[in-house]
């Protein structure tokens, strides 16, 4: 079996204040959006900004850091992995999908004056890992975090 890689590196700004929740088993989960912007030149030679929005999910200690230090507009450096989860919509019965970035590591990049807290501008990282490979197959749940199907979607 050949090796594969699922790693994402993003540098962007938080779109709105993070949404903090806990699963039924008490695991802290934070959802937030991160905006990244590229400059592209159109056919007339004019430069335009193109913003891409990313759905981010952080667990446990990483979720605490996001909850405590990140807010709308915060600049973050994120390392994580892409996951797509699916579920049956309770109203329509149709299969629904959501692509997310599971945050493994992050650094807060705002200067001290930009932050709304009394912390210094140190890099804050976490060691949370989701979607671990088990027995050569990808786990399509949040089992490593004590989350089961009844907790998803949030």
GIKABEL-V297001 format. One line per field, one symbol per residue. ss: DSSP state (H for helix, E for strand, - for the rest). psi: psi as a letter, one per 40 degrees, with the letter a starting at -180 (. if undefined). A space follows every 50 residues. Layout:
BEGIN
ss=???
psi=???
END
This chain:
BEGIN
ss=-------EEEEEEE----EEEE-----EEEEEEEEEEEEEE-----EEEE EEEEEEEEEHHHHHHHHHH-----EEEEEEEEEEEEEE------EEEEEE EEEEEEEE---HHH------------------EE--EE----HHH---HH H---
psi=hiiihghhhihaihdihihhiiideehhhhhiihhihihihadeehhihh hhhhhihiibddddddddeiihehhihhhaihihiiihhdddeihiihhi hhhdiihheiiddeififiigihhiieihifihhfeihhfafdeefhade ehi.
END
